[in-house]
Amino acid sequence: MNPAPGLGILAVLYIAVMAVLIGLAVYVLILVITFLRLRIAELRRTAPPKGETGPGE
């Protein structure tokens, strides 16, 4: 006889919640990397060419 029959259910729920949280963390990491790459590309496009100074310098 199993002394703690609810332990199996709790373990399954714990694994399911952890899997969802890990999935969300990976999703957020991919989004952050994507948006940072886009932002860096945008900053490079708007930056003055090398050797030229900006206005007022």
PQR file with spaces between the fields and no chain letter, atoms N, CA, C, O and H, PARSE charges and radii, in Angstrom:
ATOM       1  N    MET     1       0.833   -1.179    0.000 -0.4000 1.5000
ATOM       2  CA   MET     1       0.000    0.000    0.000 -0.0000 2.0000
ATOM       3  C    MET     1       0.883    1.249    0.000  0.5500 1.7000
ATOM       4  O    MET     1       1.860    1.336    0.744 -0.5500 1.4000
ATOM       5  N    ASN     2       0.526    2.196   -0.833 -0.4000 1.5000
ATOM       6  CA   ASN     2       1.307    3.420   -0.946 -0.0000 2.0000
ATOM       7  C    ASN     2       0.915    4.375    0.190  0.5500 1.7000
ATOM       8  O    ASN     2      -0.263    4.712    0.315 -0.5500 1.4000
ATOM       9  H    ASN     2      -0.267    2.125   -1.437  0.4000 1.0000
ATOM      10  N    PRO     3       1.866    4.819    1.017 -0.5600 1.5000
ATOM      11  CA   PRO     3       1.521    5.688    2.140  0.2800 2.0000
ATOM      12  C    PRO     3       1.129    7.102    1.704  0.5500 1.7000
ATOM      13  O    PRO     3       0.436    7.800    2.444 -0.5500 1.4000
ATOM      14  N    ALA     4       1.552    7.527    0.539 -0.4000 1.5000
ATOM      15  CA   ALA     4       1.234    8.880    0.080 -0.0000 2.0000
ATOM      16  C    ALA     4       0.752    8.825   -1.371  0.5500 1.7000
ATOM      17  O    ALA     4       1.527    9.087   -2.291 -0.5500 1.4000
ATOM      18  H    ALA     4       2.115    6.960   -0.062  0.4000 1.0000
ATOM      19  N    PRO     5      -0.517    8.487   -1.579 -0.5600 1.5000
ATOM      20  CA   PRO     5      -0.985    8.339   -2.967  0.2800 2.0000
ATOM      21  C    PRO     5      -1.025    9.655   -3.737  0.5500 1.7000
ATOM      22  O    PRO     5      -0.977    9.639   -4.967 -0.5500 1.4000
ATOM      23  N    GLY     6      -1.111   10.793   -3.049 -0.4000 1.5000
ATOM      24  CA   GLY     6      -1.158   12.077   -3.722 -0.0000 2.0000
ATOM      25  C    GLY     6       0.200   12.550   -4.197  0.5500 1.7000
ATOM      26  O    GLY     6       0.290   13.496   -4.979 -0.5500 1.4000
ATOM      27  H    GLY     6      -1.149   10.805   -2.050  0.4000 1.0000
ATOM      28  N    LEU     7       1.253   11.907   -3.735 -0.4000 1.5000
ATOM      29  CA   LEU     7       2.597   12.332   -4.098 -0.0000 2.0000
ATOM      30  C    LEU     7       2.836   12.176   -5.593  0.5500 1.7000
ATOM      31  O    LEU     7       3.502   13.020   -6.195 -0.5500 1.4000
ATOM      32  H    LEU     7       1.181   11.139   -3.099  0.4000 1.0000
ATOM      33  N    GLY     8       2.322   11.140   -6.198 -0.4000 1.5000
ATOM      34  CA   GLY     8       2.493   10.937   -7.626 -0.0000 2.0000
ATOM      35  C    GLY     8       1.821   12.027   -8.437  0.5500 1.7000
ATOM      36  O    GLY     8       2.374   12.504   -9.428 -0.5500 1.4000
ATOM      37  H    GLY     8       1.782   10.455   -5.709  0.4000 1.0000
ATOM      38  N    ILE     9       0.643   12.417   -8.023 -0.4000 1.5000
ATOM      39  CA   ILE     9      -0.093   13.478   -8.722 -0.0000 2.0000
ATOM      40  C    ILE     9       0.650   14.804   -8.576  0.5500 1.7000
ATOM      41  O    ILE     9       0.768   15.569   -9.534 -0.5500 1.4000
ATOM      42  H    ILE     9       0.194   12.030   -7.218  0.4000 1.0000
ATOM      43  N    LEU    10       1.148   15.067   -7.367 -0.4000 1.5000
ATOM      44  CA   LEU    10       1.900   16.309   -7.159 -0.0000 2.0000
ATOM      45  C    LEU    10       3.171   16.331   -7.992  0.5500 1.7000
ATOM      46  O    LEU    10       3.552   17.376   -8.519 -0.5500 1.4000
ATOM      47  H    LEU    10       1.052   14.446   -6.589  0.4000 1.0000
ATOM      48  N    ALA    11       3.822   15.196   -8.112 -0.4000 1.5000
ATOM      49  CA   ALA    11       5.045   15.134   -8.917 -0.0000 2.0000
ATOM      50  C    ALA    11       4.741   15.410  -10.383  0.5500 1.7000
ATOM      51  O    ALA    11       5.488   16.127  -11.049 -0.5500 1.4000
ATOM      52  H    ALA    11       3.513   14.347   -7.684  0.4000 1.0000
ATOM      53  N    VAL    12       3.659   14.849  -10.885 -0.4000 1.5000
ATOM      54  CA   VAL    12       3.273   15.077  -12.278 -0.0000 2.0000
ATOM      55  C    VAL    12       2.917   16.543  -12.486  0.5500 1.7000
ATOM      56  O    VAL    12       3.318   17.130  -13.490 -0.5500 1.4000
ATOM      57  H    VAL    12       3.052   14.267  -10.344  0.4000 1.0000
ATOM      58  N    LEU    13       2.181   17.143  -11.570 -0.4000 1.5000
ATOM      59  CA   LEU    13       1.840   18.560  -11.678 -0.0000 2.0000
ATOM      60  C    LEU    13       3.085   19.441  -11.612  0.5500 1.7000
ATOM      61  O    LEU    13       3.197   20.421  -12.347 -0.5500 1.4000
ATOM      62  H    LEU    13       1.855   16.666  -10.753  0.4000 1.0000
ATOM      63  N    TYR    14       4.012   19.091  -10.734 -0.4000 1.5000
ATOM      64  CA   TYR    14       5.260   19.842  -10.617 -0.0000 2.0000
ATOM      65  C    TYR    14       6.048   19.790  -11.926  0.5500 1.7000
ATOM      66  O    TYR    14       6.548   20.811  -12.399 -0.5500 1.4000
ATOM      67  H    TYR    14       3.920   18.295  -10.137  0.4000 1.0000
ATOM      68  N    ILE    15       6.152   18.607  -12.500 -0.4000 1.5000
ATOM      69  CA   ILE    15       6.879   18.453  -13.765 -0.0000 2.0000
ATOM      70  C    ILE    15       6.183   19.249  -14.867  0.5500 1.7000
ATOM      71  O    ILE    15       6.849   19.891  -15.679 -0.5500 1.4000
ATOM      72  H    ILE    15       5.745   17.778  -12.116  0.4000 1.0000
ATOM      73  N    ALA    16       4.864   19.214  -14.903 -0.4000 1.5000
ATOM      74  CA   ALA    16       4.127   19.949  -15.933 -0.0000 2.0000
ATOM      75  C    ALA    16       4.338   21.458  -15.774  0.5500 1.7000
ATOM      76  O    ALA    16       4.566   22.155  -16.762 -0.5500 1.4000
ATOM      77  H    ALA    16       4.322   18.693  -14.244  0.4000 1.0000
ATOM      78  N    VAL    17       4.265   21.960  -14.556 -0.4000 1.5000
ATOM      79  CA   VAL    17       4.457   23.397  -14.320 -0.0000 2.0000
ATOM      80  C    VAL    17       5.880   23.809  -14.661  0.5500 1.7000
ATOM      81  O    VAL    17       6.089   24.858  -15.270 -0.5500 1.4000
ATOM      82  H    VAL    17       4.080   21.394  -13.753  0.4000 1.0000
ATOM      83  N    MET    18       6.852   23.008  -14.281 -0.4000 1.5000
ATOM      84  CA   MET    18       8.246   23.328  -14.604 -0.0000 2.0000
ATOM      85  C    MET    18       8.474   23.319  -16.113  0.5500 1.7000
ATOM      86  O    MET    18       9.199   24.170  -16.628 -0.5500 1.4000
ATOM      87  H    MET    18       6.682   22.156  -13.786  0.4000 1.0000
ATOM      88  N    ALA    19       7.874   22.384  -16.822 -0.4000 1.5000
ATOM      89  CA   ALA    19       8.020   22.326  -18.280 -0.0000 2.0000
ATOM      90  C    ALA    19       7.436   23.582  -18.927  0.5500 1.7000
ATOM      91  O    ALA    19       8.023   24.134  -19.858 -0.5500 1.4000
ATOM      92  H    ALA    19       7.284   21.693  -16.404  0.4000 1.0000
ATOM      93  N    VAL    20       6.292   24.029  -18.437 -0.4000 1.5000
ATOM      94  CA   VAL    20       5.680   25.245  -18.974 -0.0000 2.0000
ATOM      95  C    VAL    20       6.565   26.449  -18.679  0.5500 1.7000
ATOM      96  O    VAL    20       6.777   27.286  -19.556 -0.5500 1.4000
ATOM      97  H    VAL    20       5.815   23.581  -17.681  0.4000 1.0000
ATOM      98  N    LEU    21       7.082   26.549  -17.463 -0.4000 1.5000
ATOM      99  CA   LEU    21       7.938   27.680  -17.109 -0.0000 2.0000
ATOM     100  C    LEU    21       9.224   27.692  -17.923  0.5500 1.7000
ATOM     101  O    LEU    21       9.669   28.754  -18.357 -0.5500 1.4000
ATOM     102  H    LEU    21       6.910   25.869  -16.750  0.4000 1.0000
ATOM     103  N    ILE    22       9.819   26.538  -18.134 -0.4000 1.5000
ATOM     104  CA   ILE    22      11.035   26.460  -18.943 -0.0000 2.0000
ATOM     105  C    ILE    22      10.723   26.850  -20.386  0.5500 1.7000
ATOM     106  O    ILE    22      11.505   27.552  -21.026 -0.5500 1.4000
ATOM     107  H    ILE    22       9.457   25.675  -17.781  0.4000 1.0000
ATOM     108  N    GLY    23       9.588   26.398  -20.892 -0.4000 1.5000
ATOM     109  CA   GLY    23       9.183   26.773  -22.245 -0.0000 2.0000
ATOM     110  C    GLY    23       8.993   28.274  -22.378  0.5500 1.7000
ATOM     111  O    GLY    23       9.426   28.865  -23.367 -0.5500 1.4000
ATOM     112  H    GLY    23       8.952   25.827  -20.372  0.4000 1.0000
ATOM     113  N    LEU    24       8.354   28.896  -21.401 -0.4000 1.5000
ATOM     114  CA   LEU    24       8.161   30.347  -21.422 -0.0000 2.0000
ATOM     115  C    LEU    24       9.495   31.088  -21.332  0.5500 1.7000
ATOM     116  O    LEU    24       9.691   32.099  -22.005 -0.5500 1.4000
ATOM     117  H    LEU    24       8.002   28.415  -20.598  0.4000 1.0000
ATOM     118  N    ALA    25      10.400   30.589  -20.510 -0.4000 1.5000
ATOM     119  CA   ALA    25      11.711   31.232  -20.379 -0.0000 2.0000
ATOM     120  C    ALA    25      12.475   31.174  -21.700  0.5500 1.7000
ATOM     121  O    ALA    25      13.096   32.162  -22.094 -0.5500 1.4000
ATOM     122  H    ALA    25      10.240   29.767  -19.964  0.4000 1.0000
ATOM     123  N    VAL    26      12.440   30.046  -22.381 -0.4000 1.5000
ATOM     124  CA   VAL    26      13.115   29.917  -23.672 -0.0000 2.0000
ATOM     125  C    VAL    26      12.462   30.844  -24.693  0.5500 1.7000
ATOM     126  O    VAL    26      13.159   31.488  -25.476 -0.5500 1.4000
ATOM     127  H    VAL    26      11.935   29.244  -22.061  0.4000 1.0000
ATOM     128  N    TYR    27      11.141   30.916  -24.691 -0.4000 1.5000
ATOM     129  CA   TYR    27      10.409   31.790  -25.610 -0.0000 2.0000
ATOM     130  C    TYR    27      10.801   33.252  -25.392  0.5500 1.7000
ATOM     131  O    TYR    27      11.057   33.975  -26.354 -0.5500 1.4000
ATOM     132  H    TYR    27      10.575   30.393  -24.054  0.4000 1.0000
ATOM     133  N    VAL    28      10.847   33.684  -24.143 -0.4000 1.5000
ATOM     134  CA   VAL    28      11.224   35.061  -23.830 -0.0000 2.0000
ATOM     135  C    VAL    28      12.673   35.316  -24.249  0.5500 1.7000
ATOM     136  O    VAL    28      12.982   36.382  -24.780 -0.5500 1.4000
ATOM     137  H    VAL    28      10.639   33.097  -23.361  0.4000 1.0000
ATOM     138  N    LEU    29      13.548   34.364  -24.018 -0.4000 1.5000
ATOM     139  CA   LEU    29      14.950   34.522  -24.410 -0.0000 2.0000
ATOM     140  C    LEU    29      15.075   34.693  -25.920  0.5500 1.7000
ATOM     141  O    LEU    29      15.843   35.537  -26.382 -0.5500 1.4000
ATOM     142  H    LEU    29      13.297   33.498  -23.586  0.4000 1.0000
ATOM     143  N    ILE    30      14.339   33.912  -26.688 -0.4000 1.5000
ATOM     144  CA   ILE    30      14.364   34.034  -28.149 -0.0000 2.0000
ATOM     145  C    ILE    30      13.829   35.399  -28.577  0.5500 1.7000
ATOM     146  O    ILE    30      14.394   36.030  -29.470 -0.5500 1.4000
ATOM     147  H    ILE    30      13.715   33.226  -26.313  0.4000 1.0000
ATOM     148  N    LEU    31      12.749   35.858  -27.949 -0.4000 1.5000
ATOM     149  CA   LEU    31      12.208   37.183  -28.281 -0.0000 2.0000
ATOM     150  C    LEU    31      13.209   38.291  -27.972  0.5500 1.7000
ATOM     151  O    LEU    31      13.385   39.208  -28.775 -0.5500 1.4000
ATOM     152  H    LEU    31      12.290   35.346  -27.223  0.4000 1.0000
ATOM     153  N    VAL    32      13.857   38.218  -26.832 -0.4000 1.5000
ATOM     154  CA   VAL    32      14.827   39.246  -26.449 -0.0000 2.0000
ATOM     155  C    VAL    32      15.984   39.271  -27.439  0.5500 1.7000
ATOM     156  O    VAL    32      16.403   40.344  -27.873 -0.5500 1.4000
ATOM     157  H    VAL    32      13.715   37.473  -26.179  0.4000 1.0000
ATOM     158  N    ILE    33      16.498   38.115  -27.796 -0.4000 1.5000
ATOM     159  CA   ILE    33      17.604   38.059  -28.754 -0.0000 2.0000
ATOM     160  C    ILE    33      17.174   38.639  -30.098  0.5500 1.7000
ATOM     161  O    ILE    33      17.923   39.396  -30.715 -0.5500 1.4000
ATOM     162  H    ILE    33      16.157   37.243  -27.444  0.4000 1.0000
ATOM     163  N    THR    34      15.981   38.289  -30.551 -0.4000 1.5000
ATOM     164  CA   THR    34      15.485   38.794  -31.835 -0.0000 2.0000
ATOM     165  C    THR    34      15.348   40.307  -31.816  0.5500 1.7000
ATOM     166  O    THR    34      15.813   40.981  -32.735 -0.5500 1.4000
ATOM     167  H    THR    34      15.373   37.673  -30.049  0.4000 1.0000
ATOM     168  N    PHE    35      14.718   40.848  -30.786 -0.4000 1.5000
ATOM     169  CA   PHE    35      14.522   42.297  -30.727 -0.0000 2.0000
ATOM     170  C    PHE    35      15.834   43.039  -30.539  0.5500 1.7000
ATOM     171  O    PHE    35      15.993   44.138  -31.069 -0.5500 1.4000
ATOM     172  H    PHE    35      14.340   40.300  -30.039  0.4000 1.0000
ATOM     173  N    LEU    36      16.777   42.467  -29.799 -0.4000 1.5000
ATOM     174  CA   LEU    36      18.078   43.117  -29.660 -0.0000 2.0000
ATOM     175  C    LEU    36      18.815   43.155  -30.987  0.5500 1.7000
ATOM     176  O    LEU    36      19.439   44.162  -31.323 -0.5500 1.4000
ATOM     177  H    LEU    36      16.647   41.574  -29.369  0.4000 1.0000
ATOM     178  N    ARG    37      18.748   42.063  -31.746 -0.4000 1.5000
ATOM     179  CA   ARG    37      19.394   42.052  -33.067 -0.0000 2.0000
ATOM     180  C    ARG    37      18.771   43.098  -33.979  0.5500 1.7000
ATOM     181  O    ARG    37      19.487   43.785  -34.708 -0.5500 1.4000
ATOM     182  H    ARG    37      18.241   41.245  -31.474  0.4000 1.0000
ATOM     183  N    LEU    38      17.453   43.228  -33.951 -0.4000 1.5000
ATOM     184  CA   LEU    38      16.794   44.245  -34.769 -0.0000 2.0000
ATOM     185  C    LEU    38      17.185   45.647  -34.327  0.5500 1.7000
ATOM     186  O    LEU    38      17.415   46.520  -35.164 -0.5500 1.4000
ATOM     187  H    LEU    38      16.872   42.670  -33.359  0.4000 1.0000
ATOM     188  N    ARG    39      17.262   45.867  -33.037 -0.4000 1.5000
ATOM     189  CA   ARG    39      17.621   47.187  -32.506 -0.0000 2.0000
ATOM     190  C    ARG    39      19.057   47.549  -32.861  0.5500 1.7000
ATOM     191  O    ARG    39      19.335   48.692  -33.224 -0.5500 1.4000
ATOM     192  H    ARG    39      17.075   45.157  -32.357  0.4000 1.0000
ATOM     193  N    ILE    40      19.970   46.592  -32.762 -0.4000 1.5000
ATOM     194  CA   ILE    40      21.363   46.850  -33.117 -0.0000 2.0000
ATOM     195  C    ILE    40      21.467   47.188  -34.601  0.5500 1.7000
ATOM     196  O    ILE    40      22.193   48.109  -34.977 -0.5500 1.4000
ATOM     197  H    ILE    40      19.744   45.663  -32.468  0.4000 1.0000
ATOM     198  N    ALA    41      20.747   46.448  -35.449 -0.4000 1.5000
ATOM     199  CA   ALA    41      20.764   46.729  -36.883 -0.0000 2.0000
ATOM     200  C    ALA    41      20.218   48.131  -37.158  0.5500 1.7000
ATOM     201  O    ALA    41      20.746   48.843  -38.013 -0.5500 1.4000
ATOM     202  H    ALA    41      20.158   45.700  -35.144  0.4000 1.0000
ATOM     203  N    GLU    42      19.170   48.530  -36.444 -0.4000 1.5000
ATOM     204  CA   GLU    42      18.596   49.865  -36.621 -0.0000 2.0000
ATOM     205  C    GLU    42      19.588   50.946  -36.192  0.5500 1.7000
ATOM     206  O    GLU    42      19.724   51.966  -36.866 -0.5500 1.4000
ATOM     207  H    GLU    42      18.741   47.951  -35.750  0.4000 1.0000
ATOM     208  N    LEU    43      20.276   50.725  -35.076 -0.4000 1.5000
ATOM     209  CA   LEU    43      21.256   51.705  -34.613 -0.0000 2.0000
ATOM     210  C    LEU    43      22.419   51.820  -35.586  0.5500 1.7000
ATOM     211  O    LEU    43      22.941   52.914  -35.796 -0.5500 1.4000
ATOM     212  H    LEU    43      20.165   49.896  -34.528  0.4000 1.0000
ATOM     213  N    ARG    44      22.831   50.713  -36.180 -0.4000 1.5000
ATOM     214  CA   ARG    44      23.925   50.755  -37.155 -0.0000 2.0000
ATOM     215  C    ARG    44      23.508   51.508  -38.410  0.5500 1.7000
ATOM     216  O    ARG    44      24.325   52.209  -39.007 -0.5500 1.4000
ATOM     217  H    ARG    44      22.407   49.824  -36.009  0.4000 1.0000
ATOM     218  N    ARG    45      22.251   51.376  -38.820 -0.4000 1.5000
ATOM     219  CA   ARG    45      21.776   52.086  -40.014 -0.0000 2.0000
ATOM     220  C    ARG    45      21.752   53.592  -39.782  0.5500 1.7000
ATOM     221  O    ARG    45      22.064   54.364  -40.689 -0.5500 1.4000
ATOM     222  H    ARG    45      21.587   50.806  -38.335  0.4000 1.0000
ATOM     223  N    THR    46      21.386   54.012  -38.583 -0.4000 1.5000
ATOM     224  CA   THR    46      21.248   55.444  -38.308 -0.0000 2.0000
ATOM     225  C    THR    46      22.549   56.084  -37.837  0.5500 1.7000
ATOM     226  O    THR    46      22.632   57.310  -37.758 -0.5500 1.4000
ATOM     227  H    THR    46      21.132   53.385  -37.847  0.4000 1.0000
ATOM     228  N    ALA    47      23.554   55.293  -37.527 -0.4000 1.5000
ATOM     229  CA   ALA    47      24.830   55.840  -37.054 -0.0000 2.0000
ATOM     230  C    ALA    47      25.557   56.496  -38.224  0.5500 1.7000
ATOM     231  O    ALA    47      25.454   56.033  -39.360 -0.5500 1.4000
ATOM     232  H    ALA    47      23.487   54.297  -37.591  0.4000 1.0000
ATOM     233  N    PRO    48      26.301   57.585  -37.947 -0.5600 1.5000
ATOM     234  CA   PRO    48      27.081   58.199  -39.017  0.2800 2.0000
ATOM     235  C    PRO    48      28.198   57.263  -39.464  0.5500 1.7000
ATOM     236  O    PRO    48      28.666   56.442  -38.675 -0.5500 1.4000
ATOM     237  N    PRO    49      28.632   57.374  -40.714 -0.5600 1.5000
ATOM     238  CA   PRO    49      29.736   56.513  -41.182  0.2800 2.0000
ATOM     239  C    PRO    49      30.992   56.739  -40.357  0.5500 1.7000
ATOM     240  O    PRO    49      31.164   57.790  -39.741 -0.5500 1.4000
ATOM     241  N    LYS    50      31.867   55.740  -40.352 -0.4000 1.5000
ATOM     242  CA   LYS    50      33.103   55.838  -39.581 -0.0000 2.0000
ATOM     243  C    LYS    50      33.957   56.984  -40.128  0.5500 1.7000
ATOM     244  O    LYS    50      34.028   57.210  -41.336 -0.5500 1.4000
ATOM     245  H    LYS    50      31.728   54.886  -40.853  0.4000 1.0000
ATOM     246  N    GLY    51      34.598   57.696  -39.204 -0.4000 1.5000
ATOM     247  CA   GLY    51      35.461   58.807  -39.595 -0.0000 2.0000
ATOM     248  C    GLY    51      34.743   60.135  -39.639  0.5500 1.7000
ATOM     249  O    GLY    51      35.394   61.179  -39.612 -0.5500 1.4000
ATOM     250  H    GLY    51      34.539   57.512  -38.223  0.4000 1.0000
ATOM     251  N    GLU    52      33.443   60.134  -39.704 -0.4000 1.5000
ATOM     252  CA   GLU    52      32.693   61.388  -39.708 -0.0000 2.0000
ATOM     253  C    GLU    52      32.225   61.679  -38.283  0.5500 1.7000
ATOM     254  O    GLU    52      31.870   60.775  -37.527 -0.5500 1.4000
ATOM     255  H    GLU    52      32.914   59.286  -39.726  0.4000 1.0000
ATOM     256  N    THR    53      32.234   62.946  -37.946 -0.4000 1.5000
ATOM     257  CA   THR    53      31.755   63.336  -36.621 -0.0000 2.0000
ATOM     258  C    THR    53      30.313   63.766  -36.749  0.5500 1.7000
ATOM     259  O    THR    53      29.843   64.142  -37.823 -0.5500 1.4000
ATOM     260  H    THR    53      32.522   63.681  -38.560  0.4000 1.0000
ATOM     261  N    GLY    54      29.636   63.703  -35.645 -0.4000 1.5000
ATOM     262  CA   GLY    54      28.235   64.103  -35.634 -0.0000 2.0000
ATOM     263  C    GLY    54      28.086   65.610  -35.652  0.5500 1.7000
ATOM     264  O    GLY    54      29.085   66.328  -35.615 -0.5500 1.4000
ATOM     265  H    GLY    54      30.018   63.398  -34.773  0.4000 1.0000
ATOM     266  N    PRO    55      26.867   66.101  -35.706 -0.5600 1.5000
ATOM     267  CA   PRO    55      26.650   67.554  -35.723  0.2800 2.0000
ATOM     268  C    PRO    55      27.093   68.199  -34.421  0.5500 1.7000
ATOM     269  O    PRO    55      26.850   67.677  -33.333 -0.5500 1.4000
ATOM     270  N    GLY    56      27.748   69.344  -34.554 -0.4000 1.5000
ATOM     271  CA   GLY    56      28.177   70.070  -33.353 -0.0000 2.0000
ATOM     272  C    GLY    56      29.506   69.629  -32.817  0.5500 1.7000
ATOM     273  O    GLY    56      29.930   70.113  -31.768 -0.5500 1.4000
ATOM     274  H    GLY    56      27.945   69.769  -35.437  0.4000 1.0000
ATOM     275  N    GLU    57      30.169   68.747  -33.482 -0.4000 1.5000
ATOM     276  CA   GLU    57      31.486   68.285  -32.988 -0.0000 2.0000
ATOM     277  C    GLU    57      32.591   68.829  -33.836  0.5500 1.7000
ATOM     278  O    GLU    57      33.762   68.551  -33.577 -0.5500 1.4000
ATOM     279  H    GLU    57      29.825   68.354  -34.334  0.4000 1.0000
